[in-house]
Amino acid sequence: MLSPVFPPTSLRLFSSSVADAGAQFSRLASATPRLLFCDHHVCPATGPAGEELLTDVAWLGSDGASKVLVLISGTHGAEGWAGSAVQADFLQQATERGWQPPADTAVLLIHALNPWGMAWDRRCDHDGIDLNRNFIDFDQPPPPNSGYLALRDLLMLEDSRARAEGLRLYAEKHGQTALEIAVSGGQYMDPVGPFFGGFGKSHARQLIEKLINDFTLGEKQLAVIDLHTGLGPYGYGEIICDHQPDSDGTRVARNWYGDAVTLPLAGTSSSVPKLGLMDYGWHAIMNASSCFVTLEYGTYGTEPLFDTILADHRLHATSPIDWSSAHTQQVKNTMRRHFCPPDKQWQEMVLWRGRQVIRLALEGLQH
């Protein structure tokens, strides 16, 4: 009989509540060798039961390290369950094996960047902002998305057949990539709608900028990995690089992660080019030996992804919602299942790929 890839104890790292995920992170971080500190940042909004919500931040290694691996979970709240498990697995492995960061290297873990989205099973934050569309210059006019304006009313239709037919016709006329950019590329006029980039800096963006400043990350060599789910083949962890194809960041990513790296701007990724990605905020402070990648775990495909997200936005279009109602719970259960399938095979693939990509990043920082 072959041994399982991961024991049942590893799969229990996939938490079912934000409180459990946060407690697990703090417990594992506290037991980790070379923990410098573990801090907590309070979200300005509460969970469905009125509970306080936290983003946890831990630093492993010397505060003077010139090389830093940054692991981020929960940028899109509903996608945070898998990212939280990957971070917990890393901390558990470090403790069990007595692992310490290589010389002159530290690890910064940002757990549940958007805890409100995790608690409410939403991708956006409490202001309806998609954090991965929020990193634009708000001192300038927001970038337009005429495709979204053309599709907005169609996207919010309850009639799934009419919506699907309208989207099909748009794709037939403009192409599938244009459709995906129109829907998910980012928009800055409709707070109720999907992929809203905000009217100003989100709470999470301000926290990221504070951490960059507090840890003088602009002076470090960085390997940033942002953990996401929902796009691409089931269970596969795609390494998405949103640096310009001919940039130092792309060169570094390919050196570290090999030919598995995909580029939205070159049309080689399951993701299309987007506005206001958090990547861009990190790109601005990175040196020529650093890179930012998204580790994206696939689930059920793009069409079900859009259907699931749109159902959640229609639910919240008129607030407040009745959290205990059957309809609400149906929508939320669909969100949870899409972004974190309760499938042991999928969970094993998530943890295995997480270990591999983290190892490659640490090795890359040493060379």
N, C-alpha and C positions, 0 to 999 in steps of 0.2 A: 504494500500500500504506500503510495507516494505521500509525502508530508505536504500539508497545505502551504501555499505561498506565504500566507500570514496567519498567525494563530487568532482564535476568536477574540482574545484580549485586544489585539490591534484594531479589529473592526469595531470594537466598542468605543474607539476614539471618535466615531461619528456621533456627535451629540444631537439631542432632540430639542434642546431649549438653549436660549442665549445664556441664561444663568448657569446651566451646566457646562456649556462650552467655555465660558469665562472662568469658572471655578477650576475646571480641568487645566486650562492654560496656566493660571496662576500657580496651581499646585505643582505642575510639571516644571514650570520655569524656576520655581523656588528651589527645586531639587537638583537643578542642572549645574554642573561644574562651571566655574568662571562666570556665574551670573553677577553682573555689576549692579543691576537694579531691575525692578519690575514696577511699573507705574500704571495708574488708571486715569482715564479721562472721561468725564461724565458727558453723555449725550444730552442736548437740551430738550429732548422729547422722551416720553416714556413708552413702555410696552403696552400691550392690550389690557393687562390687569393693573396698569398704572405703575409698573415696576421701573426702578432706575435701570438705565442701560449704560454700559461702559465699553470703551475701547481700551484694550490693555496693550502696553508697550514694554518689551523686555530687551535688554542689551546684554549680550554674552561676549566676554573678552575685555581687553583693555580699552579704556576710554580714549587712549591716544593712538589706537590702531589707524593705519593709513589706508587699509583695505576693509570694505564693509559689504557683507551680504545682507540685503534687505528683503525680508519675506512679508508680503502683505496679504491678508485675507479679508473678505467681506466688503470689498469696494462696492460690489453689487450685493446688497444684503442677502437676498435669497440664494446667492451663490456661495455664501460664506461657510456653509456647513462642511463642504469638502475641503476648503482652504484651512479651516480651523483644524480638521483632522490631520492634514499634512503637517501643519505646524506642531500639533501635539505629538505626532509620530516622530518628528525631528527631535523634539525635546526629550521624549521618552528614550529614543535611541542614544542621545547624548548622555543621559543619566546612566542607563544600563551599561554602556560601554566605557564610561568615564571619559567621554570625548571632550576635547578642548579645541577651541579655534586654532588654526595654524598661526605661526609667528606673525605678528603685526596685522592680524586679521580679527575682525569682530563680526557678530551677527546681530542685526536689529530685527526684531519680530514685531509687526504691527497687527494685532489680533482684533478682528471685528471692527474694521474702519467705519462701517455703517451698521452699528448694532440695531438701530431702529428698523432698517430694512430686513435684518435677520429675524427680529422679533415678530414683525408683521408679515413676513414672507413676501417682501416686495424688493424689487431691484433698486428703486429710488430711495431717497432719504425722506425725512419728515416734511420737507418743503417740496416734495415732488421732483427733486433734482437727481438726475443720473450723474453720479460723481465722475463717471468716465466720459462726460461731455462738458464738464464744468471748468476745464482748464483753458479758458480763453482769456484774452485781454478785455476786461469789462470797461476799460476806459475808451475803447473803440466801439463803433457800431457792431452788433453781433453778426456773425456770418449768416447769410440767408440760406434757406432750404425750401426752394419753390416746390419741390416734389412733395414735401410734407404738407404744404398748404393745399396742394391739389388733392391729396389723399386723406386729409384729416377727418372729414365727415364720414368717409367710407370706413376708415379704421375703427371708428367708434360704433359702427353698426352692430346691433345684436344679431341680425340675420347673417349667419356664417356663410351661407351659400352666396348671398349677394355680395358679401365682403370678398370672398374668395374669387368670385367672377370678376369683380372690379379690379382686384390686384393682378389677376391673370391678364386682363386686357392692358393694364399699365405696363406690365413686364413685356407683353407682346409688342407694344409700341416702342418702349424705351429700353428694353433689355433687363435681364434679371438683376445685374449689378446696380443699375440705376434705381430699380425698385427697392433693393435692400438699402441703398444709400438714402433714398427718400424717407424710408420708414425708420431706419436705425442710425443714420449718419449723424444725427443730432439736430435739434431744433430749439429756438430760443424765444418762442412767442406763446407757447401753450403749456402752462404749468400742469394742467390735468392730463395732457397727452403723454405718450411714451417718449423716452429718450430726450427729455427736456433738460437743457443744459443750465438753466437758471438765469436769474437776472443779476446775480452777483456771486461772490465767492461763497461756497457752501461751508458749513461748519467743518466738514471733513477736510476740505482743501486747506482751510486755515490751520487745522491740526498738522497736516502734512508739511506745510510751509514752516510751522513752528518747529517740528522735529528736524527738518533740514537745517534750520538755523541753530537750534540748540546743540546739535551734534556736529556742527560745521561740516555737513556732508558734501557741500560744494568743494571742499578741499581734499576729499577722499577719492580713491578708486572704488567704484561702485558696481555691484552686481545686484540689480533690482529684479525680483520676481513677483509679479502680481498674479494671484491665484484666482481663476475664474472657471465657470462651468456653463454648458448649454450649447456651444457651437462645435460642429465637427462630428466625426465618426464616434460612435458609442464607445466610451471608455478610453479613447485615445487622448493623450495629453499633448496637444499641439503647442510648439514653441513659436509664438507670434511676435514678430519684431516690427514695431511701427517707426523705427528710425528710417530716414531716407535711404533708398537702396544703395547709394554710392557714398554713404557716410561712414565715419569712424565707428559709430555705434553698431551698424550692420556688420562691419568687418570684425569687430570684437565678438559679436554674437555668433557669427559663423565659426570663428576660431574656437570658441568655447563649446558650442553646442552642435557644430557640424552641419551637415546638409539637411537635418531635420528642421532647421529654422525656416519659417515662412514669412513672406512680406506682403501685407495688404496692398502697399503702394505699387508692388510689382505684379499683383494679381495672382500670387501663388498661395494665398491663405484662404481658410474658410471664412475669415473676417474681411470686410470691405473697408476702404478708407473712411475715417470718422473724424468729426470735429471735436475739439476740446478734450482729448484723451488725457488722463492723468500722466501718461507717458511723457507728454510734452512738457509738463512742469518739471519732471526729472531730467529730461533731455537738456533743458536750459542750464542746469547746474553741473552737468557731467563733463569730465575731461575726456580726452581721446582714447583712454584705456578702459572706459566704462560702457555699460549698456543696460538697457531696460527691456525685459521681455515679459509677455503675458503667457502663463502656462494655462491653457484653455482645455478643459476636459469635456469632450463631446458627450451628448446625451441622445436626444430624439430628433434632431434635424431642425432646419430653419423654419419651415412652415408651422410645425407644432410650437416652436419657440414663439413666433409672432402671435399665434392664436392664444397661447397661455398668458403672455404678457398683456395683450389687449383685453382679455377677459378681466384681468386684475385691475387695469386702468378703468374699465367701464364700471366695475364694482365701486371704486373709490371716487368716481366722477361726482357723485353726490354723497357728501359726508354729513354726519358721522355714519359709519357702518355698524351693523349689529354683528359683533364678532362671533356670537354664539349661534347665529342663524345657520340653517343647513346650507343655504346658497353660499354664504361667506366661506364656510368650512370646505365646501366643495372646491371653490376657486383656490383657496389657500393650499389644500391638499394637492391640487394639480400643480401649483407652483412648486411646492416642496418636491414632488415626485419628478418634475421635469429637471430641476436644477440639482437635485441630489437623490438619484434613484436608490430605493432601498434594496439594492441588489448586491450580494456579497462579491460577485465577480467584478462589478463596476468599482466597488470600494477597494478591492485588491489592486486593480489597475491604477486607481488614483494614487494609492500609497506607494506602489512600486515606482511609478513614473516620477512622483514627487521626490523620492529618495535619489533617483538617478539624476534629475535635473539639478537638485541642490548640490550633489556631489560634483557635477560638471562645473557649476558656478564656482564652488570653492577651489577646485583645481585650476580653473581659469584665472582666478585672482592671484594664484601663486606663480603664474607664468606670464 
